[in-house]
Amino acid sequence: MMAFQVHATHNPSLGRNWALRRVIGDLGWIRTYGSKGTKPIEISVLSEGGSGPPTPELSIEVDDFDEALRRMTAAKMPIEYGPANEPSGVRRFYIRDPFGKLINVLTHS
């Protein structure tokens, strides 16, 4: 499992002159910057949530998507969006944490 913070912005390319200049993914509405090394860092900036949902404040990438969904459902956590297979190649659903923050739970397909 990997958790990473996302940043909402009107223009994801504004991060190009930032400390992490290595672009590792760019779909126009989301751009991900990363570092190299044994403990890589990834930061994504988004202009939208992709495919229509709002922009999440945190993304958690899981190894077993079905198990994560089962656990959230069993815990009676309301699913705010999805589960959905997105054109960007991810399968995801949204939940809210106890503080009301929108969380994107995803796996790459």
Kinemage of the C-alpha trace (Angstrom):
@kinemage 1
@onewidth
@group {chain A} dominant
@subgroup {mainchain}
@vectorlist {calphas} color= white
{ca met a 1} P 0.000 0.000 0.000
{ca met a 2} L 1.166 3.521 -0.742
{ca ala a 3} L -0.457 6.798 0.297
{ca phe a 4} L 0.263 10.036 -1.457
{ca gln a 5} L -1.023 13.559 -1.126
{ca val a 6} L -2.531 15.341 -4.082
{ca his a 7} L -2.775 19.070 -4.689
{ca ala a 8} L -5.676 20.787 -6.448
{ca thr a 9} L -4.691 23.463 -8.965
{ca his a 10} L -6.094 25.078 -12.097
{ca asn a 11} L -2.850 24.284 -13.987
{ca pro a 12} L -0.882 21.097 -13.156
{ca ser a 13} L 2.097 22.209 -15.279
{ca leu a 14} L 2.905 24.971 -12.753
{ca gly a 15} L 4.883 22.382 -10.791
{ca arg a 16} L 7.464 21.958 -13.552
{ca asn a 17} L 9.968 24.289 -11.865
{ca trp a 18} L 9.462 22.784 -8.440
{ca ala a 19} L 11.958 20.624 -6.527
{ca leu a 20} L 10.688 17.387 -8.105
{ca arg a 21} L 11.160 18.224 -11.768
{ca arg a 22} L 10.972 14.634 -13.006
{ca val a 23} L 7.525 14.133 -14.560
{ca ile a 24} L 6.528 10.480 -14.195
{ca gly a 25} L 2.943 10.825 -15.411
{ca asp a 26} L 0.934 13.456 -17.261
{ca leu a 27} L -2.686 13.165 -18.396
{ca gly a 28} L -3.252 16.921 -18.709
{ca trp a 29} L -5.625 17.173 -15.742
{ca ile a 30} L -3.181 15.315 -13.466
{ca arg a 31} L 0.595 15.511 -13.478
{ca thr a 32} L 2.749 13.390 -11.180
{ca tyr a 33} L 6.281 14.368 -10.222
{ca gly a 34} L 8.696 11.898 -8.679
{ca ser a 35} L 12.187 11.335 -7.392
{ca lys a 36} L 14.583 8.476 -7.988
{ca gly a 37} L 16.142 6.313 -5.332
{ca thr a 38} L 15.344 3.547 -2.903
{ca lys a 39} L 12.637 5.641 -1.216
{ca pro a 40} L 10.989 7.468 -4.098
{ca ile a 41} L 8.711 10.440 -3.533
{ca glu a 42} L 5.646 11.134 -5.669
{ca ile a 43} L 3.496 14.253 -5.670
{ca ser a 44} L 0.469 14.649 -7.921
{ca val a 45} L -1.219 17.921 -8.821
{ca leu a 46} L -4.724 17.889 -10.275
{ca ser a 47} L -7.024 20.372 -11.935
{ca glu a 48} L -10.023 18.016 -11.470
{ca gly a 49} L -10.880 14.604 -10.088
{ca gly a 50} L -10.875 12.920 -13.508
{ca ser a 51} L -14.038 11.439 -15.061
{ca gly a 52} L -16.253 13.890 -13.187
{ca pro a 53} L -15.825 13.403 -9.416
{ca pro a 54} L -14.372 16.137 -7.200
{ca thr a 55} L -10.646 16.388 -6.514
{ca pro a 56} L -9.607 14.187 -3.556
{ca glu a 57} L -7.311 15.422 -0.812
{ca leu a 58} L -5.480 12.131 -0.397
{ca ser a 59} L -4.952 9.050 -2.540
{ca ile a 60} L -4.168 5.609 -1.177
{ca glu a 61} L -2.933 3.014 -3.647
{ca val a 62} L -3.737 -0.526 -2.461
{ca asp a 63} L -2.487 -3.922 -3.577
{ca asp a 64} L -5.855 -5.679 -3.142
{ca phe a 65} L -8.617 -3.357 -4.336
{ca asp a 66} L -11.458 -5.828 -3.769
{ca glu a 67} L -10.359 -6.445 -0.177
{ca ala a 68} L -10.110 -2.704 0.527
{ca leu a 69} L -13.612 -2.184 -0.880
{ca arg a 70} L -14.942 -5.141 1.115
{ca arg a 71} L -13.459 -3.752 4.341
{ca met a 72} L -14.850 -0.267 3.775
{ca thr a 73} L -18.289 -1.710 2.989
{ca ala a 74} L -18.170 -4.008 6.041
{ca ala a 75} L -17.244 -1.005 8.205
{ca lys a 76} L -20.314 0.772 6.773
{ca met a 77} L -18.141 3.554 5.333
{ca pro a 78} L -20.244 5.383 2.746
{ca ile a 79} L -18.759 5.068 -0.737
{ca glu a 80} L -18.866 8.599 -2.168
{ca tyr a 81} L -17.894 7.569 -5.711
{ca gly a 82} L -17.393 4.285 -7.524
{ca pro a 83} L -16.129 1.702 -7.589
{ca ala a 84} L -15.165 2.718 -11.106
{ca asn a 85} L -12.740 1.611 -13.793
{ca glu a 86} L -11.363 4.879 -15.145
{ca pro a 87} L -10.050 5.637 -18.659
{ca ser a 88} L -6.764 6.653 -16.996
{ca gly a 89} L -6.129 2.995 -16.117
{ca val a 90} L -7.057 3.032 -12.433
{ca arg a 91} L -9.828 1.328 -10.532
{ca arg a 92} L -11.004 3.432 -7.615
{ca phe a 93} L -13.593 4.500 -5.108
{ca tyr a 94} L -13.904 7.526 -2.826
{ca ile a 95} L -14.616 7.628 0.894
{ca arg a 96} L -14.440 10.416 3.499
{ca asp a 97} L -12.259 10.285 6.561
{ca pro a 98} L -13.705 11.213 9.989
{ca phe a 99} L -12.713 14.847 9.330
{ca gly a 100} L -14.665 15.070 6.070
{ca lys a 101} L -11.632 14.869 3.756
{ca leu a 102} L -12.225 13.089 0.452
{ca ile a 103} L -9.975 10.039 -0.015
{ca asn a 104} L -9.324 8.258 -3.309
{ca val a 105} L -8.660 4.520 -2.835
{ca leu a 106} L -7.171 3.090 -6.013
{ca thr a 107} L -5.196 0.456 -7.814
{ca his a 108} L -3.592 0.573 -11.239
{ca ser a 109} L -5.165 -1.936 -13.617
